[in-house]
């Protein structure tokens, strides 16, 4: 038995497909299949029911795959400890970001990271919150940059910045001349939202429901850019995080208004596994983000 065999088993358990698992592990399908068969022989157990249509893990296979995942995470932890002692700001760093943060933050910080930490190799992943949390828990990601939510207490975190929400209006909206908007003004209005799975949707809905506004359920956007285009087409109004709001001379189709204090908003944090040995690296990365993002 070796670690590579465990990697094959875990990959197969995740995708339930021999070819896709082989591609994930960068080996041929016969190599992966053969090594898993040898692992079954060594353990004296049937781990997988092989059919022509799908891969089904036995109960023993599920339990052993779960244990294999833990073993691989522990091995990664040992390697991380060694790397951290050798050079805390070098080597690969896998960072996950939510779609409502990544396009606006990455252009500001990636050039700075490469300049200040040339030995740090960044791997960047843009996914919805639930997928990022899964990747962090399973050791595939080192840290996340996302909106901090109440159910994340099991992780360590460093707050990076508080981002206000602005109200996006069509250019001819009756509120276009207002200096600021009172949140309660939204009462009775329908607000365009992102589709399910985006944490920004839940946060924006919370503020809107508190104000007495309702979601426009006739349309759910897949991105902030889609929301922007829908508002420009006079299909409704929406809340956008400030980093997603263009400069005044870059958008002539929409009007953006700030809310009166206390302004609705969200806290963006760097989230990591509680006892990660890469904390010194996270501290430096957090400082860099904090220095680059200002409101």
Phi, psi and omega per residue, in radians:
X1 nan 2.367 3.059
X2 -2.412 2.974 -3.064
X3 -1.106 -0.598 -3.129
X4 -1.088 -0.680 3.092
X5 -1.064 -0.685 3.118
X6 -1.160 -0.645 3.088
X7 -1.096 -0.721 3.108
X8 -1.068 -0.781 -3.103
X9 -1.114 -0.773 -3.133
X10 -1.128 -0.741 3.124
X11 -1.075 -0.741 -3.140
X12 -1.166 -0.660 3.120
X13 -1.147 -0.531 -3.132
X14 -1.321 -0.763 -3.010
X15 -1.793 -0.261 3.114
X16 0.941 0.691 -3.123
X17 -2.744 2.151 -3.033
X18 -1.093 -0.790 -3.106
X19 -1.134 -0.783 -3.131
X20 -1.152 -0.657 3.104
X21 -1.136 -0.701 3.112
X22 -1.111 -0.732 3.103
X23 -1.106 -0.673 3.131
X24 -1.117 -0.578 -3.121
X25 -1.678 0.011 3.111
X26 1.059 0.724 3.047
X27 -2.321 2.987 3.089
X28 -1.349 2.750 3.122
X29 -1.086 -0.746 3.107
X30 -1.065 -0.637 3.123
X31 -1.109 -0.838 -3.132
X32 -1.111 -0.809 -3.128
X33 -1.082 -0.728 -3.120
X34 -1.155 -0.704 -3.131
X35 -1.204 -0.616 3.097
X36 -1.209 -0.631 3.065
X37 -1.095 -0.719 3.099
X38 -1.125 -0.651 3.102
X39 -1.110 -0.711 3.095
X40 -1.087 -0.713 3.121
X41 -1.124 -0.745 -3.128
X42 -1.123 -0.681 -3.121
X43 -1.452 -0.330 -3.103
X44 1.245 0.533 -3.099
X45 -2.385 2.611 2.977
X46 -1.539 2.013 -3.105
X47 -1.630 -0.480 -3.024
X48 -2.384 2.389 2.969
X49 -1.610 2.018 -3.088
X50 -1.653 2.107 3.044
X51 -2.171 2.964 -3.119
X52 -1.279 -0.271 -3.021
X53 -1.921 -0.529 -3.091
X54 -2.755 2.903 3.120
X55 -1.819 2.167 3.132
X56 -2.080 2.146 3.104
X57 -1.437 2.368 3.019
X58 -1.269 2.978 3.093
X59 -1.050 -0.729 3.106
X60 -1.100 -0.712 3.134
X61 -1.093 -0.725 3.112
X62 -1.102 -0.785 -3.122
X63 -1.129 -0.737 -3.107
X64 -1.247 -0.641 3.084
X65 -1.113 -0.692 3.107
X66 -1.106 -0.739 3.104
X67 -1.166 -0.670 3.117
X68 -1.080 -0.682 3.122
X69 -1.088 -0.732 3.111
X70 -1.121 -0.722 3.122
X71 -1.077 -0.784 -3.140
X72 -1.115 -0.638 3.091
X73 -1.160 -0.670 3.110
X74 -1.155 -0.699 3.101
X75 -1.113 -0.747 3.090
X76 -1.060 -0.676 3.110
X77 -1.073 -0.709 3.096
X78 -1.088 -0.760 3.123
X79 -1.124 -0.691 3.138
X80 -1.119 -0.689 3.110
X81 -1.059 -0.791 3.138
X82 -1.080 -0.794 3.139
X83 -1.108 -0.676 -3.097
X84 -1.131 -0.660 3.111
X85 -1.269 -0.620 -3.116
X86 -1.237 -0.859 -3.101
X87 -2.875 1.695 -3.040
X88 -1.078 -0.403 -3.104
X89 -1.959 0.773 3.092
X90 -2.494 2.951 3.113
X91 1.488 -3.125 -3.095
X92 -1.255 2.488 3.054
X93 -2.365 2.033 -3.096
X94 -1.706 1.999 -3.057
X95 -2.044 2.257 3.058
X96 -1.806 2.448 3.137
X97 -2.365 2.575 3.085
X98 -1.383 2.694 -3.067
X99 -1.098 -0.404 -3.141
X100 -1.543 0.081 3.069
X101 -2.072 -0.793 -2.972
X102 -0.901 -0.877 -3.047
X103 -1.160 -0.353 -3.035
X104 -1.776 -0.468 -3.114
X105 -1.644 -0.713 -3.045
X106 -1.003 -0.783 3.132
X107 -1.071 -0.410 3.141
X108 -1.443 -0.547 -2.991
X109 -1.872 -0.523 -3.064
X110 -1.046 -0.830 3.101
X111 -1.047 -0.618 3.126
X112 -1.198 -0.708 3.105
X113 -1.085 -0.793 -3.113
X114 -1.138 -0.584 3.133
X115 -1.299 -0.781 -3.051
X116 -1.448 -0.558 -3.084
X117 -2.221 1.237 -3.032
X118 -1.125 -0.326 -3.140
X119 -1.609 0.029 3.111
X120 -1.617 2.171 -3.102
X121 -1.787 1.917 -3.053
X122 -1.511 2.351 2.947
X123 -2.138 2.107 -2.979
X124 -1.992 2.399 -3.085
X125 -2.327 2.220 3.118
X126 -1.899 1.951 -3.102
X127 -2.539 2.922 3.037
X128 -1.274 2.821 -2.973
X129 -0.945 -0.826 -3.059
X130 -1.070 -0.640 3.134
X131 -1.269 -0.623 3.101
X132 -1.164 -0.743 3.124
X133 -1.063 -0.733 3.111
X134 -1.071 -0.764 3.135
X135 -1.120 -0.629 3.106
X136 -1.210 -0.778 -3.131
X137 -1.101 -0.612 -3.071
X138 -1.595 0.067 3.051
X139 1.454 0.086 3.137
X140 -1.350 -0.463 3.112
X141 -2.052 2.512 3.133
X142 -1.505 -0.661 3.138
X143 -2.738 2.911 -3.120
X144 -2.252 2.628 2.959
X145 -2.107 1.939 -3.029
X146 -2.775 3.094 3.088
X147 -1.347 2.187 -3.104
X148 -1.244 2.269 -3.125
X149 -2.056 2.756 -3.050
X150 -1.044 -0.434 -3.063
X151 -1.563 0.322 -3.099
X152 -1.869 0.342 -3.082
X153 -1.101 -0.364 -3.109
X154 -1.306 -0.135 3.128
X155 -1.883 2.748 2.946
X156 -1.425 2.718 3.119
X157 -2.691 2.696 3.034
X158 -2.204 2.078 3.125
X159 -1.203 2.302 -3.089
X160 -1.738 -0.846 3.124
X161 -2.913 2.750 3.008
X162 -1.807 2.147 -3.054
X163 -1.867 2.074 3.107
X164 -1.226 2.699 2.976
X165 -1.692 2.413 3.040
X166 -1.945 2.678 3.106
X167 -1.600 2.148 3.122
X168 -1.692 2.196 -3.077
X169 -2.187 2.647 2.965
X170 -1.069 2.654 -3.005
X171 -1.080 -0.422 -3.126
X172 -1.784 0.298 -3.110
X173 -1.159 2.532 3.138
X174 -1.012 -0.396 -3.125
X175 -1.548 0.117 -2.993
X176 -1.112 -0.429 -3.108
X177 -1.599 -0.107 -3.113
X178 -1.189 2.530 3.082
X179 -1.293 -0.821 3.124
X180 -2.478 2.862 -3.133
X181 -1.980 2.396 2.997
X182 -1.533 2.311 -3.063
X183 -0.938 -0.660 -3.107
X184 -1.165 -0.255 3.087
X185 -1.121 -0.335 -3.128
X186 -1.319 -0.142 -3.097
X187 -0.959 2.229 3.118
X188 1.507 -0.193 3.138
X189 -1.528 2.693 3.042
X190 -1.756 2.342 -3.026
X191 -2.079 2.325 3.077
X192 -1.271 2.496 -3.066
X193 -2.356 2.844 2.972
X194 -1.251 2.859 3.104
X195 -1.260 2.926 3.125
X196 -1.005 2.551 3.104
X197 1.874 -0.375 3.100
X198 -1.554 2.198 -3.137
X199 -1.143 -0.495 3.099
X200 -1.066 -0.618 3.106
X201 -1.023 -0.852 -3.107
X202 -1.112 -0.692 -3.132
X203 -1.185 -0.781 3.131
X204 -1.125 -0.705 3.106
X205 -1.060 -0.689 3.130
X206 -1.018 -0.805 3.114
X207 -1.155 -0.720 -3.106
X208 -1.168 -0.743 3.129
X209 -1.123 -0.680 3.104
X210 -1.064 -0.654 -3.118
X211 -1.401 -0.197 -3.112
X212 1.635 0.186 3.084
X213 -1.476 2.899 3.133
X214 -2.194 2.698 3.073
X215 -1.366 2.425 2.999
X216 -1.412 1.746 -3.027
X217 -1.412 -0.003 3.140
X218 -1.320 -0.241 -3.111
X219 -2.693 2.383 3.042
X220 -2.267 2.161 -3.030
X221 -1.440 2.661 3.074
X222 -1.601 -0.247 -3.106
X223 -2.701 2.892 3.088
X224 -1.166 -0.574 3.123
X225 -1.137 -0.654 3.082
X226 -1.129 -0.751 3.074
X227 -0.997 -0.777 -3.117
X228 -1.048 -0.771 -3.129
X229 -1.173 -0.613 3.111
X230 -1.160 -0.696 3.097
X231 -1.171 -0.722 3.124
X232 -1.068 -0.534 3.115
X233 -1.463 0.185 3.104
X234 1.090 0.636 3.122
X235 -1.657 -0.006 3.128
X236 2.672 -2.910 3.106
X237 -2.174 2.854 -3.138
X238 -2.730 2.924 3.028
X239 -1.791 2.320 3.110
X240 -2.199 2.457 3.026
X241 -1.158 2.565 -2.970
X242 -1.047 -0.638 -3.133
X243 -1.109 -0.378 3.135
X244 -1.523 -0.049 -3.108
X245 -1.577 2.134 -3.140
X246 -1.177 2.857 3.030
X247 -1.139 2.762 -3.004
X248 -0.950 -0.686 -3.073
X249 -1.500 0.056 -3.110
X250 -1.808 -0.084 -3.097
X251 -2.541 1.874 -3.122
X252 -1.791 -0.002 -3.082
X253 -1.649 -0.349 -3.088
X254 -2.176 2.786 3.016
X255 -2.089 2.329 -3.125
X256 -1.999 2.274 -3.093
X257 -2.164 2.394 3.037
X258 -1.416 2.697 3.050
X259 -1.602 2.719 2.991
X260 -1.115 2.715 3.073
X261 -1.191 2.528 -0.063
X262 -1.339 2.205 -3.079
X263 -1.254 2.404 3.026
X264 -1.125 2.610 -3.124
X265 -3.074 -2.935 -3.128
X266 -2.527 2.696 3.081
X267 -1.753 2.158 3.087
X268 -1.727 2.243 -3.040
X269 -2.278 2.757 2.953
X270 -1.665 2.091 -3.027
X271 -1.984 2.411 -3.090
X272 -2.561 2.857 3.073
X273 -1.118 2.418 -2.917
X274 -0.902 -0.723 -3.049
X275 -1.922 0.499 3.135
X276 -1.078 2.372 3.137
X277 -1.390 -0.060 -3.121
X278 -1.644 0.320 -3.130
X279 -0.965 -0.723 3.099
X280 -0.994 -0.662 3.112
X281 -1.169 -0.737 3.128
X282 -1.103 -0.676 3.135
X283 -1.048 -0.781 -3.129
X284 -1.191 -0.693 3.113
X285 -1.120 -0.716 3.126
X286 -1.091 -0.751 3.117
X287 -1.056 -0.713 -3.130
X288 -1.103 -0.787 3.132
X289 -1.105 -0.803 3.138
X290 -1.013 -0.618 -3.137
X291 -1.336 -0.390 -3.087
X292 -1.628 -0.441 -3.052
X293 -1.829 2.067 3.138
X294 -2.367 2.583 3.087
X295 -2.204 nan nan
